[in-house]
Amino acid sequence: MKIRRIIVILCSFLMSIQAFALPNPTPSKTPAPIQKQALKRIIIDAGHGGSDIGARGRYSTEKDISLAISLKLEAQLKQALPDVEILMTRKTDVFNSVIEKADIANRLKGDLFICIHVNSAGSRTIKEVVGYKTISVKGKKGKKVKKRVPQYKVTRLPSTAIGTETFIFGVDKSDERVAAAGESVDEYLDSVSLKILEARKQTDANDPTKQMLASIMAQQYFQRSAKLALTIEEEFQKVGRVSRQAQQRKKGIWVLQAVSMPAVLVETGFISNPDEEDYLNSELGQLEICDVITKSVRVYKKSLENQIGVGGQ
């Protein structure tokens, strides 16, 4: 009987996240039911900030580039998606820990989290022989002998690493993702499902039923994050950027698994490469990056609308 009740609640939950209403095939005087908007609120996170400068280039820092791109992305998304609220974790040069960033995003109840960063790679080292030097060393029986040893010139060259890559949280972080999703289960349940849970005193976050629903939501977040990440990298390739592909990040991006929504982190280029640094700091480069992400979000939004059966732009 308990399993049957869980199945009933689960079915109700799945119906609530797919669509709140179906089209009425016959005319009726009853007002049309309200449809759930596929994408209501996007949170943009400009990486680093304040005392946390991130990666350094020859003349610029990650925190400044990330903020400049994020502000342009905010403006573009507002223009392209007027029905979607666009919010920022920071709009100035301030420091927020990753915990604070996740808290901001979750408190604002975002439907999508986009984190903007720039990448960095180590410099290259070239070692070449420029001559020889004769030195005295101890030989057999402690006698000093002459030895000819090479002298090297070491040259450090800038990194040639290039391209973009978009990260989502790793599948090995599923437990943390389920915990984050569990905090917002109630946001996705319709009133009927909530009443069933309340009647059975199953509104506690540790209740098996709600844990099961949180697990389903976490899987959905993963699938949607992956879809957007793949789209972003495809769009970067279309404008001629080198794509290092969409990837799962297992270390170093805690915020991706802590936000209760689909989330991607876009590494927009390598600040350690002089050519890339110039591109990342240029107006043309920043606008191109924003164009790519905006176009990708529009594709993502349309896909969600088709999935839940609502109209959109």
Legacy VTK file of the C-alpha trace (Angstrom):
# vtk DataFile Version 3.0
C-alpha trace
ASCII
DATASET POLYDATA
POINTS 313 float
0.000 0.000 0.000
2.864 2.363 0.864
4.510 1.741 -2.525
1.202 2.453 -4.236
0.893 5.794 -2.420
4.425 6.762 -3.437
3.634 5.947 -7.076
0.511 8.137 -6.947
2.511 11.052 -5.547
5.289 10.513 -8.067
2.872 10.510 -10.991
1.319 13.720 -9.705
4.787 15.287 -9.386
5.831 14.292 -12.893
2.644 15.726 -14.313
3.228 18.974 -12.417
6.756 19.507 -13.816
5.710 18.627 -17.377
2.672 20.857 -17.679
0.036 22.337 -15.451
-2.630 22.287 -18.148
-3.596 20.589 -21.374
-5.419 22.326 -24.237
-9.201 22.022 -24.066
-10.363 20.376 -27.321
-13.840 21.929 -27.117
-14.879 25.560 -26.546
-15.774 26.382 -22.978
-16.782 29.411 -20.980
-14.364 28.345 -18.255
-11.216 30.532 -18.258
-8.177 28.819 -19.752
-5.890 27.295 -17.126
-2.642 29.090 -16.351
0.365 27.518 -18.014
3.684 27.144 -16.269
6.394 29.313 -17.820
9.298 27.188 -18.981
12.053 29.600 -17.966
11.222 32.402 -15.556
14.496 33.473 -13.975
18.169 33.224 -15.003
21.022 33.848 -12.553
24.332 35.076 -14.005
27.434 34.653 -11.863
30.535 36.671 -12.760
33.413 34.509 -11.542
35.701 35.662 -8.709
35.655 39.338 -7.623
37.120 41.659 -5.019
40.169 40.163 -3.312
39.743 36.988 -5.391
41.212 38.027 -8.743
41.249 34.580 -10.354
43.688 34.036 -13.214
46.152 36.742 -14.309
47.154 37.726 -17.814
49.811 40.181 -18.949
47.614 43.187 -18.202
44.199 41.939 -17.054
42.555 39.677 -14.509
39.849 37.041 -14.624
37.585 38.858 -12.177
37.412 41.963 -14.401
36.867 40.100 -17.666
34.213 37.870 -16.093
32.307 40.889 -14.794
32.521 42.782 -18.104
31.195 39.784 -20.049
28.489 39.079 -17.454
27.158 42.647 -17.576
26.966 42.502 -21.367
25.290 39.088 -21.165
22.727 40.465 -18.737
21.818 43.231 -21.196
21.634 40.862 -24.167
19.475 38.297 -22.385
17.087 41.001 -21.178
16.643 42.186 -24.742
16.381 38.706 -26.266
14.119 37.248 -23.559
11.890 40.056 -22.230
9.627 37.557 -20.438
12.532 36.161 -18.404
13.949 37.851 -15.309
17.751 38.182 -15.448
19.565 38.532 -12.110
23.238 38.777 -11.132
25.174 37.437 -8.154
27.386 40.537 -8.421
27.383 43.685 -10.553
30.461 45.306 -9.061
33.967 44.285 -8.016
33.002 42.543 -4.760
33.959 39.196 -3.277
31.390 36.510 -2.519
32.427 33.012 -1.518
31.077 30.118 -3.565
28.775 29.345 -0.643
27.373 32.872 -0.788
27.001 32.664 -4.578
24.996 29.432 -4.270
22.890 30.926 -1.486
22.142 33.996 -3.618
21.088 31.862 -6.591
18.918 29.552 -4.479
17.352 32.436 -2.579
16.432 34.121 -5.868
14.839 30.821 -6.982
16.514 30.762 -10.370
15.590 28.311 -13.112
19.053 28.446 -14.691
22.530 29.343 -13.394
25.228 30.593 -15.810
28.705 31.101 -14.400
31.244 33.110 -16.444
34.996 32.484 -16.104
38.224 32.661 -18.106
40.793 29.887 -18.298
44.542 29.775 -17.760
47.417 27.431 -18.572
51.104 27.337 -17.668
53.793 28.922 -19.837
56.049 26.864 -22.102
59.749 26.430 -21.376
62.421 26.015 -24.055
65.880 24.812 -22.995
68.754 25.047 -25.480
72.497 24.461 -25.284
74.462 27.701 -25.731
77.973 26.460 -24.878
80.094 24.300 -22.618
82.030 24.801 -19.434
84.922 22.771 -18.063
84.701 21.961 -14.367
86.690 19.811 -11.937
84.989 16.836 -10.367
86.129 13.945 -8.214
87.007 10.889 -10.214
88.054 7.416 -9.188
90.239 7.146 -6.093
89.306 10.733 -5.190
91.406 12.302 -7.884
90.152 15.458 -9.529
89.379 15.240 -13.217
88.199 17.717 -15.791
84.675 17.426 -17.157
82.964 19.353 -19.932
79.346 20.195 -19.136
76.747 21.961 -21.289
75.451 25.435 -20.489
71.748 26.074 -21.134
69.621 29.040 -21.968
66.074 28.750 -20.614
63.346 30.729 -22.354
59.807 30.943 -21.039
57.184 31.442 -23.716
53.511 32.367 -23.250
50.931 29.604 -23.248
49.454 28.647 -26.601
46.370 27.038 -25.013
43.267 28.273 -26.771
39.530 27.775 -26.840
36.375 27.511 -24.815
34.943 24.775 -22.629
31.677 24.543 -20.730
31.389 22.564 -17.521
28.516 20.936 -15.668
28.650 19.209 -12.292
30.113 15.700 -12.258
27.948 12.625 -11.810
30.115 11.683 -8.823
28.598 14.677 -7.041
25.045 13.361 -7.334
24.500 13.143 -3.564
25.259 16.850 -3.139
23.040 17.658 -6.132
20.131 15.667 -4.685
20.528 17.510 -1.385
20.383 20.862 -3.189
17.352 19.787 -5.224
15.602 18.608 -2.067
15.540 22.172 -0.758
13.262 23.243 -3.612
11.020 20.210 -4.119
7.987 22.160 -2.921
8.529 24.740 -5.688
7.846 22.063 -8.307
4.924 20.273 -6.696
1.401 21.333 -7.557
-1.112 22.064 -4.801
-2.696 18.598 -5.035
0.645 16.831 -4.518
1.487 19.068 -1.575
-1.856 18.368 0.080
-1.269 14.631 -0.274
2.142 14.939 1.334
0.860 17.196 4.108
-2.016 14.827 4.869
0.446 11.971 5.275
2.911 14.133 7.203
5.531 13.676 4.475
6.658 17.289 4.075
9.926 16.741 5.940
12.986 16.922 3.634
14.199 13.538 4.946
10.983 11.770 4.038
11.641 8.913 1.556
9.038 10.224 -0.877
10.527 13.708 -1.027
14.027 12.237 -1.299
12.878 10.241 -4.294
11.405 13.351 -5.911
14.626 15.276 -5.207
16.603 12.516 -6.923
14.399 12.827 -10.012
14.871 16.598 -10.016
18.661 16.218 -9.740
18.643 13.917 -12.769
16.576 16.459 -14.658
19.014 19.247 -13.710
21.903 17.136 -14.991
20.211 16.425 -18.328
19.233 20.056 -18.872
22.674 21.327 -17.860
24.315 18.899 -20.290
22.006 19.955 -23.111
22.788 23.642 -22.621
26.539 23.010 -22.284
26.604 21.059 -25.542
24.621 23.781 -27.307
26.976 26.516 -26.080
30.037 24.696 -27.372
28.339 23.987 -30.714
27.544 27.690 -31.085
31.132 28.655 -30.251
32.324 26.379 -33.055
29.903 28.031 -35.482
31.548 31.436 -34.947
35.017 29.967 -35.443
36.132 29.529 -31.846
38.152 26.470 -30.843
35.938 24.293 -28.659
37.398 22.077 -25.962
33.913 20.574 -25.620
31.326 20.330 -22.851
32.679 18.473 -19.851
31.868 17.240 -16.373
34.008 18.940 -13.754
34.874 16.700 -10.817
36.942 19.185 -8.830
37.039 22.903 -8.241
33.492 24.011 -9.122
31.540 23.430 -5.921
28.892 26.003 -6.828
27.601 23.907 -9.759
26.409 21.137 -7.462
25.158 23.503 -4.739
22.605 25.451 -6.771
19.133 23.999 -7.000
18.688 24.453 -10.748
20.367 23.492 -14.028
23.818 25.094 -14.083
26.741 25.602 -16.458
30.154 27.229 -16.103
31.551 28.763 -19.296
35.324 29.100 -19.641
35.353 31.797 -22.307
39.038 31.607 -23.293
42.629 31.499 -22.035
43.893 34.676 -20.410
47.369 33.083 -20.381
47.484 33.181 -24.187
48.321 36.761 -25.343
46.058 36.536 -28.394
43.213 35.138 -26.328
43.713 37.776 -23.648
43.374 40.514 -26.259
40.209 38.848 -27.571
38.715 38.474 -24.082
39.316 42.150 -23.316
38.006 43.446 -26.642
34.503 44.757 -27.161
34.117 42.543 -30.225
35.249 39.437 -28.374
33.016 40.019 -25.363
29.981 40.709 -27.532
30.635 37.570 -29.589
30.812 35.474 -26.413
27.533 36.968 -25.211
25.898 36.391 -28.605
26.848 32.711 -28.450
25.506 32.225 -24.912
22.316 34.193 -25.624
21.590 32.165 -28.753
22.217 28.957 -26.806
19.850 30.000 -24.020
17.157 30.766 -26.586
17.560 27.250 -28.005
17.448 25.844 -24.470
14.305 27.819 -23.622
12.555 26.690 -26.806
13.410 23.084 -26.019
11.865 23.424 -22.544
8.739 24.987 -24.006
8.355 22.134 -26.461
8.871 19.653 -23.641
6.175 21.021 -21.369
3.889 22.137 -24.163
3.757 25.897 -23.750
4.171 28.651 -26.299
7.177 30.936 -26.358
9.280 33.231 -28.448
LINES 1 314
313 0 1 2 3 4 5 6 7 8 9 10 11 12 13 14 15 16 17 18 19 20 21 22 23 24 25 26 27 28 29 30 31 32 33 34 35 36 37 38 39 40 41 42 43 44 45 46 47 48 49 50 51 52 53 54 55 56 57 58 59 60 61 62 63 64 65 66 67 68 69 70 71 72 73 74 75 76 77 78 79 80 81 82 83 84 85 86 87 88 89 90 91 92 93 94 95 96 97 98 99 100 101 102 103 104 105 106 107 108 109 110 111 112 113 114 115 116 117 118 119 120 121 122 123 124 125 126 127 128 129 130 131 132 133 134 135 136 137 138 139 140 141 142 143 144 145 146 147 148 149 150 151 152 153 154 155 156 157 158 159 160 161 162 163 164 165 166 167 168 169 170 171 172 173 174 175 176 177 178 179 180 181 182 183 184 185 186 187 188 189 190 191 192 193 194 195 196 197 198 199 200 201 202 203 204 205 206 207 208 209 210 211 212 213 214 215 216 217 218 219 220 221 222 223 224 225 226 227 228 229 230 231 232 233 234 235 236 237 238 239 240 241 242 243 244 245 246 247 248 249 250 251 252 253 254 255 256 257 258 259 260 261 262 263 264 265 266 267 268 269 270 271 272 273 274 275 276 277 278 279 280 281 282 283 284 285 286 287 288 289 290 291 292 293 294 295 296 297 298 299 300 301 302 303 304 305 306 307 308 309 310 311 312
